[in-house]
């Protein structure tokens, strides 16, 4: 039996992800360049080194900030 999806919020938008998802798998799903991202989980910044080990839970609120270079 497949686990129920998690209901999370990304940048204020509701979204479903697979049970067992991590910050790292979420970044891959969003197809964003990880080297230019900052991720906040429930108002706490998650260091890139911890993305794969940081599991998501139902009701989590994630903010993803994409840095853009230029001048």
C-alpha positions in Angstrom: 0.0 0.0 0.0 1.4 3.4 -1.0 1.8 6.0 1.7 -0.5 9.1 1.5 1.2 12.2 0.0 2.4 15.0 2.2 0.6 18.3 2.0 3.1 21.1 2.2 3.3 24.8 1.2 6.1 26.1 -1.1 6.4 29.9 -1.2 2.8 30.2 -0.1 1.4 27.7 -2.6 -0.1 24.4 -1.5 1.6 21.3 -3.0 1.6 17.6 -2.6 4.9 15.6 -2.4 5.6 11.9 -1.9 5.8 10.6 1.6 9.5 10.3 2.5 10.5 13.3 0.5 13.5 15.4 1.6 14.5 18.9 1.0 17.0 17.5 -1.6 14.4 15.5 -3.5 12.1 18.6 -3.5 14.8 20.8 -5.0 15.3 18.1 -7.8 11.5 17.9 -8.4 11.3 21.7 -8.8 14.2 21.5 -11.3 16.0 24.5 -9.8 19.8 24.9 -9.8 20.8 24.0 -6.3 23.9 26.1 -6.3 21.8 29.3 -6.5 19.2 28.4 -3.9 18.5 29.0 -0.2 15.8 26.9 1.4 13.9 27.7 4.6 11.9 25.0 6.3 9.4 26.3 8.9 11.3 29.5 9.3 14.7 27.8 9.7 17.4 27.9 7.0 18.4 24.4 5.9 22.1 24.2 5.0 22.7 22.6 1.7 24.8 19.9 3.3 21.7 18.8 5.2 19.2 18.8 2.3 19.3 15.0 1.7 18.9 14.2 5.4 16.1 16.7 6.1 12.8 14.9 5.8 9.6 16.8 5.0 6.5 16.4 7.0 2.8 17.0 6.5 2.0 20.7 7.0 5.6 22.0 6.5 6.1 25.5 5.1 9.0 25.9 2.7 10.4 29.1 1.3 12.7 28.7 -1.7 14.8 31.7 -2.7 16.6 31.7 -6.1 19.5 34.0 -6.3 20.0 35.8 -9.6 23.3 37.3 -10.6 23.7 40.4 -12.7 24.7 44.0 -12.5 
